[in-house]
Amino acid sequence: MFKSGNVTVMVADMKKAVQFYIETLGLELQHEGDGHFAQIAAPGLTIGLLHLAGEQGSEPVKSGSMSIGLEVEEMGSAIATLKSRGVDFHDAVDGKAAQVVHFSDPDGNTLYLVCNR
């Protein structure tokens, strides 16, 4: 029934968002169009970045309505790599089934790393 899935993230500054997802997180830019849309490839997930601009400039972006999870093999090295790229982590959970640690993109959207046990 379903072939694949994606998530679209509203961003205030396309250049800053693309830089974060590509350079900071190390994901792959698949497509970028006219400064209003970019498509980012993550393992098992496509992330669309959408920048809506009106006559007055950027539309305000409301964060907190979604989150993106990225599964990692080893939590410690993933955290160390992203910290070296300027990511600040918060809200770590060390559960029986998985370790989860949260962080935010430049627009305040929540992302998290998960390492299943």
C-alpha atoms as one frame of an Amber mdcrd trajectory, in Angstrom:
protein
   0.000   0.000   0.000   2.604   2.594   1.036   5.831   2.861  -0.927   7.681
   5.400   1.221   7.144   8.289   3.566   8.386  11.766   4.237   8.055  14.616
   6.670   7.895  18.297   5.754   9.450  20.829   8.106   8.505  24.505   7.870
  11.608  26.695   8.161  12.179  30.435   8.534  15.607  30.555   6.847  16.142
  28.033   4.042  19.901  28.563   3.782  20.379  28.064   7.527  18.084  25.004
   7.554  19.827  23.322   4.598  23.209  24.001   6.202  22.023  22.405   9.473
  20.552  19.263   7.894  23.442  18.770   5.422  26.581  20.044   7.153  25.686
  19.626  10.822  23.715  16.375  10.649  25.597  15.006   7.631  22.480  14.117
   5.619  22.271  14.252   1.820  20.729  17.073  -0.207  18.628  15.458  -2.950
  17.021  18.555  -4.429  16.850  22.283  -3.789  14.438  24.523  -5.649  14.139
  28.294  -5.860  14.935  28.969  -2.190  11.548  27.730  -0.998  11.951  23.944
  -0.932  14.697  21.402  -0.356  14.577  17.636  -0.163  16.942  15.918   2.257
  17.682  12.172   2.347  18.095  10.442   5.693  18.322   6.661   6.033  14.743
   5.422   5.580  13.280   8.944   5.561  12.878  11.888   3.206  12.751  15.318
   4.842  11.210  18.199   2.938  12.214  21.689   4.060   9.624  24.316   3.134
  10.106  28.066   3.419   6.938  30.077   2.887   7.439  33.756   2.138   4.687
  36.304   1.753   4.663  39.937   0.765   6.033  40.887   4.193   8.895  38.366
   4.028   9.092  35.122   5.967   5.976  33.707   7.517   6.412  32.916  11.217
   7.352  29.327  11.966   5.726  27.517  14.872   7.968  24.842  16.355   6.989
  21.916  18.522   4.279  20.366  16.370   6.421  17.482  15.095   9.699  15.702
  15.695  12.094  13.687  13.551  13.814  10.593  14.915  17.095   9.325  13.534
  18.196   5.828  14.579  21.903   5.352  15.330  24.044   2.262  15.902  26.028
   3.740  18.798  24.771   6.703  20.798  28.067   7.955  22.278  29.879   8.451
  18.990  26.803   9.996  17.334  26.464  12.527  20.170  30.191  13.326  20.072
  30.114  13.905  16.303  27.082  16.190  16.446  28.379  18.092  19.493  31.580
  18.809  17.549  29.324  20.359  14.887  27.572  22.621  17.384  24.480  20.605
  18.331  23.183  21.098  21.884  21.361  18.094  23.338  18.595  18.047  25.957
  16.032  15.651  27.441  17.957  12.366  27.375  16.023   9.198  28.250  17.817
   5.953  29.042  15.076   3.323  28.892  15.069  -0.460  28.861  14.257  -0.654
  25.146  16.218   2.345  23.861  18.318   5.406  24.576  16.834   8.648  23.266
  18.356  12.127  23.262  16.664  15.248  21.873  18.003  18.339  20.117  16.578
  21.136  17.970  17.118  22.529  14.501  17.611  26.296  13.938  13.819  26.854
  13.913  13.295  25.026  17.226  11.868  21.855  15.674  12.614  18.822  17.825
  14.779  16.020  16.504  16.047  13.018  18.398  18.586  10.263  18.196  17.440
   6.795  19.196  19.623   3.768  19.844  17.573   0.598  20.279  18.885  -2.034
  22.650
